[in-house]
Amino acid sequence: MPPFLLAGIILFVPLFWGLILHLMSRLGGWSCLAEDYRSDADMPATRLRMRSAMLRWAHYGNCVTFGVDQRGLHITSFGPLFGHPRLLIPWSDISVTSKKVWFIPCAEFRFRRAPDIHVLISSRLAENFPPSPVILGPRCSNTLLSPPARHLDGGHSIPTCEIISLP
């Protein structure tokens, strides 16, 4: 292989991959969330690594880490994905509803400052979020992310409520 061709490939592949990641961030909505929720805070000790999520149409398969603490929901991508900064979303800005996507039960997270962006995760993943005292609200009788009740058909339900921080 000629050296100039090898040099071209070495330069082209990372630039092309960076462009793809940047477009995914823009079209999926991660960059929109970063405008309001970008954070340099350390991830909390309570975290779920290598999980999947969907932002709009962009699927992040096994490359997202979720963290939970009193400040809110932390979301970060695996490694330095170009255009995907770490996020910290306060509980007061999050609402969660249950939804089925292709017959799969999911939890849909929506955000007060970015209402057009939603994050879909599986109900199973949402069940693994540890209960937190800040996730209680007047419209929820129990913590939102504790294991939901089972339906008679064996499915799960996630309560629809707004996450409201306690004083």
Residue pairs with C-beta under 8 A, 6 or more apart in sequence:
17 82
18 82
21 81
21 82
21 83
21 84
22 82
22 83
24 30
24 58
24 83
25 31
25 34
25 58
25 81
25 82
25 83
25 84
26 83
27 56
27 57
27 58
28 55
28 56
28 57
28 58
28 60
29 55
29 56
29 58
29 114
29 116
29 117
29 118
30 55
30 58
30 77
30 83
30 84
30 87
31 83
32 114
32 116
32 117
33 55
33 75
33 87
33 89
33 111
33 114
33 117
34 84
34 85
34 87
35 114
36 111
36 113
36 114
37 87
37 88
37 89
37 93
37 111
37 113
37 114
38 85
38 86
38 87
39 74
39 85
39 86
39 87
39 88
40 86
41 71
41 74
41 86
41 88
43 65
43 67
43 74
43 76
43 86
44 67
44 68
44 69
44 74
46 67
46 68
46 69
46 130
47 65
47 66
47 67
47 68
47 74
48 65
48 66
48 67
48 125
48 128
48 129
49 65
50 62
50 63
50 64
50 65
50 78
51 62
51 64
51 65
51 66
51 121
51 125
52 59
52 60
52 61
52 62
52 63
52 64
52 121
52 122
52 125
53 59
53 60
53 64
53 75
53 119
53 120
53 121
54 60
54 101
54 119
54 120
54 121
55 117
55 118
55 119
55 120
56 117
56 118
60 77
62 78
63 77
63 78
63 79
63 81
64 75
64 76
64 77
64 78
65 74
65 75
65 76
65 77
65 78
66 73
66 74
66 75
66 121
66 125
66 129
67 73
67 74
67 75
67 76
68 74
68 129
68 130
68 132
68 145
69 132
70 132
70 133
70 134
71 88
71 90
72 88
72 89
72 90
72 91
72 93
72 94
73 88
73 89
73 91
73 94
73 109
74 86
74 87
74 88
74 89
75 86
75 87
75 89
75 119
76 84
76 86
76 87
77 84
89 111
90 165
91 134
91 135
91 163
91 164
91 165
92 112
92 163
92 164
92 165
93 111
93 112
93 113
94 109
94 110
94 111
94 112
94 162
94 163
95 109
95 110
95 111
95 112
95 161
95 162
95 163
96 107
96 108
96 109
96 110
96 126
96 144
96 158
96 160
96 161
96 163
97 107
97 108
97 110
97 158
97 160
98 105
98 106
98 107
98 108
98 123
98 156
98 157
98 158
98 159
98 160
99 105
99 106
99 107
99 108
99 120
100 106
101 120
104 122
105 122
105 123
105 155
105 156
105 157
105 158
106 120
106 121
106 122
106 123
107 120
107 121
107 122
107 123
107 125
107 126
107 158
108 118
108 119
108 120
109 118
109 119
109 120
109 121
110 117
110 118
111 117
123 148
123 156
123 158
124 156
126 145
126 158
127 145
127 146
127 147
127 148
127 156
129 145
130 145
131 143
131 145
131 146
132 143
132 145
133 143
133 166
134 163
134 165
134 166
135 143
135 144
135 145
135 163
136 143
136 164
136 166
137 144
137 161
137 162
137 163
137 164
138 164
139 161
139 162
139 164
140 159
140 161
141 159
142 159
144 158
144 159
144 161
144 163
148 156
148 157
148 158
148 159
149 156
149 157
150 156
151 157
